Amino acid sequence: MRLRPVGEDSLLVDLDTPEEAQAWHAQFLSRRSAGTLAPVREIVPGEKTVLLYGVSDVDALEAELRQWSVPTLAADSGPLLEIPVHYNGADLGAVAELWGVAEGDVVRIHSSIEHRVAFCGFSPGFAYMTALGEKHHVPRRAAPRTSVPAGSVALAGPYTGIYPRASPGGWQLIGTTHVRLWDMEREPAALLIPGMRVRFVPQEPRLESTDGPAAGTNAERRIA
């Protein structure tokens, strides 16, 4: 763990792996909820970092963190969200070929594991979800699409993501969902937040890939 001051009132916790960043992020949230963390305005996770923004005494917090033991992340920590998916993506066949399996096996593998939101970025509501083992990592497309439909479920590197709105993108498209990822009338506006666990639930029949999913309702949320 490397602690780096950022400006006058923030501290960046720099870790070696995404898993360590997720464990530290969960630890910070837990301690803040319990009132055992120094006042922090925002806790912002990244791929391998956690930014503690708006700290009243950076030096004191840094000294405190150096006394902590390395946290572990419980498999069942965080709320669980189930997201219905039609596995009809334009790149499903390409992903199957990269994995050396049939298309149905891509669906089975992707939907049988519990994913976790590591961090958010790219566009409002876009979450980077981890869980796929190294043998199931896939490269981005050599030629990005100029427009990816909203609701597209996609893979790139170690991550699964869902496009909240139509936008350019180079991820491998494996499916579509009707859930709303970003809604300014909802609190919080983002459906997917760091630390959340996610399961993808296959829907039948598989739809033909078109201009994208129609507007739909929010996914069903249940708390573990």
C-alpha positions, 0 to 999 in steps of 0.5 A, spaced: 500 500 500 502 506 497 499 513 500 499 519 496 497 526 498 493 529 493 492 537 493 491 539 500 485 535 503 485 528 499 489 522 500 490 516 494 491 509 497 495 506 491 494 498 491 497 493 487 491 489 484 484 490 483 482 485 488 486 489 494 483 496 491 476 492 492 477 490 499 480 497 501 474 500 499 469 495 502 473 497 509 473 504 508 465 504 507 464 499 513 469 503 518 465 510 515 458 507 517 461 504 523 463 511 525 471 509 526 473 512 520 476 520 520 471 524 516 471 523 509 467 527 504 467 522 498 470 515 497 472 514 490 475 507 488 479 506 481 482 500 478 487 499 483 486 505 487 481 508 492 481 516 493 479 519 500 477 526 498 475 531 503 479 529 509 480 534 515 487 532 517 491 528 511 497 527 516 493 524 521 489 519 517 495 517 513 498 515 520 492 511 522 492 507 515 499 505 516 496 501 523 491 498 519 492 490 517 491 488 510 483 487 509 480 481 506 473 482 502 468 477 504 465 474 498 458 475 500 459 483 502 455 488 499 448 488 496 446 483 490 443 485 484 440 481 479 440 483 471 436 480 466 440 479 459 438 477 452 444 473 450 444 476 443 450 480 442 453 481 435 460 479 438 457 472 442 460 468 437 467 471 437 467 471 444 466 463 444 471 462 439 476 466 443 474 462 449 474 456 445 467 454 447 460 454 444 456 460 444 451 457 449 457 455 454 459 463 454 452 464 456 453 459 462 459 461 464 458 468 464 451 468 468 453 462 473 458 467 476 457 473 481 460 479 478 462 485 483 462 492 481 469 495 482 469 502 480 465 506 475 467 511 469 467 512 462 460 515 462 455 516 467 452 509 470 457 505 466 460 500 471 466 496 471 465 489 473 470 483 475 469 476 476 471 473 469 478 469 470 484 470 466 482 465 461 476 468 460 479 475 459 478 478 451 481 484 448 477 490 445 475 490 438 480 492 433 475 497 430 471 500 435 463 501 433 461 508 432 455 507 436 453 501 441 446 501 443 444 503 450 443 496 454 449 492 451 452 487 455 459 487 453 466 484 455 473 487 455 479 485 458 477 482 465 471 486 465 464 486 464 460 493 463 453 495 460 452 501 456 448 506 459 446 510 453 448 509 446 455 511 445 462 509 441 465 503 444 470 497 442 468 492 447 465 485 445 458 485 445 455 479 448 447 481 450 442 486 451 438 488 458 432 493 459 434 495 465 436 503 466 443 504 468 442 511 469 436 515 472 436 522 474 429 521 478 432 515 482 437 516 488 442 514 487 442 516 479 446 510 478 443 503 478 450 500 479 455 502 485 462 500 487 462 494 491 455 491 489 455 484 487 451 482 480 448 476 477 446 476 470 440 472 469 439 469 462 432 471 458 429 466 453 428 466 448 434 470 445 432 476 441 435 478 435 440 483 435 437 490 433 438 497 434 438 496 442 433 494 447 427 498 448 426 502 455 424 498 461 424 497 468 429 497 473 432 490 475 430 487 481 434 488 487 435 484 493 440 485 499 444 479 502 
